[in-house]
Amino acid sequence: QTRVEHAIAILRLFKIGSVRWDSYRMYSDSITDLAAHGTMMSEKTGALETYLVTQEDVPKLRKFWQAISKSIPASFFELGSTKTDYLTVAYKRYCDALLQNGILERRIANAMMGLEALFLEGDGELVYRLSVRISKLFAVLGHNQYEVRDVLRDAYDVRSLFAHGSQLSYKDKKRLESKYRDVKNVLLSVLDY
């Protein structure tokens, strides 16, 4: 089970995808433990975000898998793990944003809180510090830092609305749709970051 969860964690981090298992079988060569095999079944739920691994992606996936396989924290995949460091909190929030269906504001809020866990300590001017840190990092990676900053600020506004018990107004949705074509594109950008 741990190996299955480990593989799922890697696949969730490779690209934006609501990767989960439907079923799998476990076998053992043991002749003394007759209960050492079985089939695990999960609730059938559709994926919220999907991606396709193309032939071009295979070498990238192999390289990614090798690089991250040994360094991924056990708290990402071990069943019953209670560790709560900033990486685990960020990953759990990322998974919540990927897997929990519901209002879009909640999914964006979870994605933003995951980034906050990675990039912020303490309090004060959160949106400014968060957007500057992440946009500078992504500028080094070849992204337009001003676009990244703007997406993060808009996503943080959605996160704040949700955290304080509100949702996007009609006017706010229209403003975001005019910038990003669809509010869901804000979520996908933050998940990618």
C-alpha positions in Angstrom: 0.0 0.0 0.0 2.8 2.4 0.8 4.4 1.8 -2.6 1.1 2.6 -4.3 0.7 5.8 -2.3 4.3 6.7 -3.1 3.7 6.3 -6.8 0.5 8.3 -6.7 2.3 11.2 -4.8 5.0 11.3 -7.5 2.4 11.3 -10.3 0.4 14.1 -8.6 3.6 16.2 -8.5 4.7 15.5 -12.0 1.8 17.4 -13.6 -1.5 18.8 -12.4 -3.6 15.7 -12.0 -6.1 14.3 -9.6 -4.3 11.0 -9.5 -5.8 8.3 -7.3 -6.3 4.6 -7.4 -9.5 2.7 -8.2 -8.3 -0.7 -7.3 -5.2 -2.8 -7.0 -4.2 -6.3 -6.0 -1.6 -7.5 -3.5 0.0 -10.9 -3.7 2.5 -12.8 -1.6 4.5 -15.9 -2.2 4.1 -16.9 1.4 2.7 -20.4 1.9 2.1 -19.8 5.6 0.2 -16.6 5.5 -2.9 -17.2 3.4 -4.2 -13.7 4.2 -1.2 -12.0 2.5 -3.1 -11.2 -0.6 -6.2 -9.2 -1.5 -7.8 -6.6 -3.7 -8.2 -3.0 -2.5 -11.1 -1.1 -3.9 -11.8 2.7 -3.6 -14.9 4.7 -4.1 -15.4 5.4 -7.8 -15.0 9.2 -8.2 -14.0 11.1 -11.3 -10.8 13.0 -11.5 -11.2 16.8 -11.3 -8.0 17.5 -13.2 -6.5 15.1 -15.7 -3.4 15.0 -17.8 -2.0 12.7 -20.4 1.5 11.2 -20.4 2.7 11.4 -24.0 5.7 9.7 -25.6 7.5 13.0 -25.2 6.8 13.0 -21.5 8.1 9.5 -20.8 11.8 10.5 -20.5 10.8 13.5 -18.4 8.7 11.3 -16.1 11.5 8.8 -15.7 14.0 11.6 -14.8 11.5 13.2 -12.4 10.7 9.8 -10.8 14.3 9.0 -10.2 15.1 12.5 -8.8 12.1 12.7 -6.4 11.6 9.0 -5.5 14.2 8.9 -2.8 13.8 12.5 -1.5 10.0 12.7 -1.3 9.0 13.0 2.4 7.4 9.8 3.8 4.6 12.0 5.2 3.4 12.5 1.7 2.5 8.8 1.2 2.7 6.8 4.4 -0.7 5.9 5.7 -1.5 7.3 9.1 1.5 9.7 9.1 1.0 12.5 11.6 4.0 14.6 10.7 3.2 18.3 10.2 6.1 20.3 8.8 5.8 23.0 6.1 6.4 20.6 3.2 3.7 18.2 4.4 1.2 21.0 5.0 1.9 22.4 1.5 1.5 18.9 -0.1 -1.8 18.2 1.8 -3.2 21.6 0.7 -2.1 20.9 -2.9 -3.9 17.5 -2.7 -7.0 19.1 -1.2 -7.1 21.6 -4.2 -6.6 18.7 -6.6 -9.0 16.2 -5.1 -11.8 17.9 -3.2 -14.7 18.9 -5.5 -16.7 21.9 -4.5 -16.6 25.6 -4.9 -13.8 26.9 -6.9 -12.9 29.5 -4.2 -12.1 26.7 -1.7 -9.8 24.9 -4.2 -8.0 28.2 -4.9 -7.7 28.9 -1.2 -6.2 25.5 -0.6 -3.7 25.9 -3.4 -2.7 29.4 -2.1 -2.4 28.1 1.5 0.0 25.4 0.2 2.2 28.1 -1.3 2.0 30.1 1.9 3.3 27.0 3.8 6.3 26.8 1.4 7.2 30.5 1.1 6.1 32.4 4.2 6.9 32.5 7.9 5.1 34.7 10.4 2.6 37.3 9.4 2.4 40.8 7.9 2.1 41.8 4.2 1.5 38.2 3.2 0.3 38.7 -0.3 3.2 41.1 -1.1 5.9 38.8 0.2 4.3 35.7 -1.2 3.9 37.2 -4.7 7.4 38.7 -4.8 9.1 35.5 -3.6 7.3 33.2 -6.0 7.4 35.5 -9.0 11.2 36.0 -8.5 11.7 32.2 -8.3 9.6 31.7 -11.5 11.5 34.5 -13.3 14.7 32.4 -12.8 12.8 29.5 -14.3 11.9 31.5 -17.4 8.4 32.7 -16.6 7.2 36.3 -16.8 7.5 37.4 -13.1 4.8 40.1 -13.5 2.2 37.7 -14.9 3.0 35.2 -12.0 2.7 38.1 -9.5 -0.6 39.2 -10.9 -2.0 35.6 -10.8 -0.9 35.2 -7.2 -2.4 38.4 -6.1 -5.7 37.6 -7.8 -5.7 34.1 -6.3 -4.8 35.5 -2.9 -7.8 37.8 -3.1 -10.0 34.7 -3.8 -8.4 32.9 -0.9 -9.0 35.8 1.4 -12.7 36.0 0.4 -13.1 32.3 1.1 -11.2 32.4 4.4 -13.5 35.1 5.6 -16.7 33.4 4.6 -17.4 35.0 1.2 -17.4 34.0 -2.4 -16.6 35.9 -5.6 -19.2 38.4 -6.6 -20.6 38.5 -10.1 -18.4 41.6 -10.8 -15.2 39.8 -9.4 -15.9 36.7 -11.5 -16.4 38.8 -14.7 -13.1 40.7 -13.9 -11.2 37.4 -13.5 -12.8 35.9 -16.6 -11.8 38.9 -18.7 -8.2 38.4 -17.5 -8.0 34.6 -17.5 -10.9 33.5 -19.8 -12.1 31.3 -16.9 -11.7 31.5 -13.1 -10.5 27.9 -13.1 -7.4 29.0 -15.0 -6.4 30.9 -11.9 -6.6 27.6 -9.9 -4.6 25.7 -12.6 -1.9 28.4 -12.6 -1.6 28.3 -8.8 -1.5 24.5 -8.8 1.2 24.6 -11.4 3.3 27.0 -9.2 
